[in-house]
Amino acid sequence: MDTKYKRYGTGTLNKDETLQDGSSFTASFGEISTNTAWHKPTKSVVEEFQKEWFSQVDMSKHDIWLVGGYRESLERPIGWTTWDVDYVVNGPVNKSLETILTTGISLGFKHNILVDVTHNNISPWDYASYNGVKTTVEIIKSYKIFRKDMNGKYYQVEYKNAKKIDNLNLYKTIAKFPSRKQLSRVNDWYQYQPLKINSTN
């Protein structure tokens, strides 16, 4: 089956829109949903989230890495607004991985932050050493559809080519990194390596 990473976005909600007073809000990653709009991540909130996340799931066979804009913002001011906290997981594809991914998203909602956690078949890409050559990565997510409703509008992304993994509620696709969004930051490029936040040793 073709598992090329293809996002099919529909709806009229602009990704930069903020929640209007009096508007209802719903967002979902597959079966995991929230009716509370998330806030920009702060260090204290992320640390509390990670503490609870690590206490609820077995990460003894998986490496967890903090990546992306929030990770970069821990070291320096960044020139873009980051609304989510990105994690990459390495390790076996099994029921424990499914629990790590789904619990990460649901606990993020509990802490009113947006957690984007995926499994990669290789260690997370180090954008600080990017040499102009893209890397192909196999990505596993715990959902196939993301949807957000607010301000009387919606936005939905479906990964139609994602392949469900047997006996697990996980979906696999192939992507190339850096992404188009990441390459748009060429004048404010990533300077710091991914940060490993647990140890399997």
N, C-alpha and C positions, 0 to 999 in steps of 0.2 A: 504493500500500500504506500502511496506517496504521502510522506509526512512532512513535506516542506512547510515551513512556518509561514502561514498566510493568515493575516488578520482581516476579517470582514466587518467593517464598522458601519452601523446604521444609526439613524436618529439625528435630531437637530440640536441636541445639547452640545454646546461648545465645551471643550475640555478645560478651558480657562474660566468658565463661569463659576461664580460663587453662589451659595444658597441665599435666595431672597427671603426676607422676613415673611413669615406666614406660610411658606411653601413646605410641603411634605418632602421627605427624603427617603429613598430606599436604594441600597446598593447590594449587589450579590455577586459572589464568585461561585458559580454552580449552585449548590444547595446551601451555602453559607451566606447569610444576609444580615444586614443591619438597617435600622431606621434612624440612626444617629450619624450626622455628618462628622467626618474625622477632622482632626486639627493637624497643623504642621507639627512634625515630630520634634520633641525636645529631648535633651540628653537624659533628664531625670525620668521622663515617661518611658523612653526606650529601655533604660536600665531596669525599670520595674517590670515592663513587659517581658524582657529577656529572662529575668529571674523567675517569673511565673511560668514561662514557656519551658525553661529547662527543668523546672520541678515537676512538670506534668507529663513529659514524654521521655522515652528512652533514646538518648542520643549517643549511646556508648559505641555504636558502629558507624556513626556518621560525623563528618566534619561540617561545621556551620561557619559560613563566612559572611561578614558584613561588607556590602559593596555599594556602588552607586553614589548618588548625590549626597545622601545623608552621611555616608561614611566619609566622603571628601570634606563635608562641612565640619567634621570634628577637628580637622587640621587647619582649616583656613576659611575665610569668607569666600563663598562661591557666587558667581554672577547669575545664577538662575534660582528660581524658587523650587524647592523640593517638598512634595506633599506626602511621599511614601518612604518607607524604610525597606531596602532591598537586601535579601539574603539569598545566597547560593548554598545548596546542600550537596555534598559528595558522599558516596557510599552505596551500599546495596539497595536495590529496588525491591522493596518488600512492604509488609504491612506496617512496620515501624516507620518507614519513610512516609507512607500515606498519612499516618497519625501526626508526624512532624509537620507536614505541609498544612493539613487541615487545621490543626491546633494553632499553628502560627497565625493563620488568617483570622480565625475566630477570636483568639485572645487579643489580636491587634484591634479588632472591633471593640472588644471589652474595654480596652485602654484608649479608645477613640483615636487610634492611629491606623493608617493604611499600611499593612504589611504585605509586601510582594515577595513571596518565597517560592523558589523553584529548585529542582534538582538538575544538575549538569553532569554530563559524563566525563568532564575534565575539570581540573581546578579552575576557579573563577578567573576570567580574563583580566589581566593586569593592563589596564589602559595607560598607565604611566609609562610603559615600555612599548607602546604601540608603534610599529614600524611601517604602517601603511598597508599591511597585508591582513585581510580579514581571516577570521578563524571560524570554522564550522563547528557548531555545538549541538549536541542532542539535549533537548530540554524536556523535563517532565513537570507538569502542573497537576494540581488536584481538581481542575475544572476545565471546561471547554468553552464556557460562555461567561462573560462579565457584563453586567448591566447596571446602569445608574439612572434613577429617575428623580428629577427635581425641577422646580420652576416650571412645572407643566410640560416638561420635555423629557426626552430620554436619550441615552447613548448606550449602544450595545456592541460588544465585540465578540465575534464567534471565531474560534480556531477550527474551521471546518475540516481541515485535513489532519487534525490531531487523531492519533491512533490510540484507542483504549488499550491499556495493558491488561492482560488476562488476570482475572481474579482480584483485581485492584481497581479502585476508583481513581485512577491516574491516567493521564493523557500525554502522549509523547509526540514531539515535533522536532524539526531541524531548523536551526537559524544560523545566520552569520553575524558575527560581531567584529567591530562596533556596529551598532544600529544606526539608521538614518538620524534618529533623534540625538544620539550620542555624538555623531559626527558634526551636527549643527553647532556643537560647543567647541569647535576647533580653536577659537580665540580665547577660550577659558578652559583649557584641557585638564583632564585628570592628572594629578601629580602624586597621588598616594596609592599604594598597593592595597588589594583587598585585606581585610582584617579578620583573622581567624578568631572566633569568640568562644570556642570550646576545645577540648582535647579528647581524642579517642584513646590516648595512651594511658 
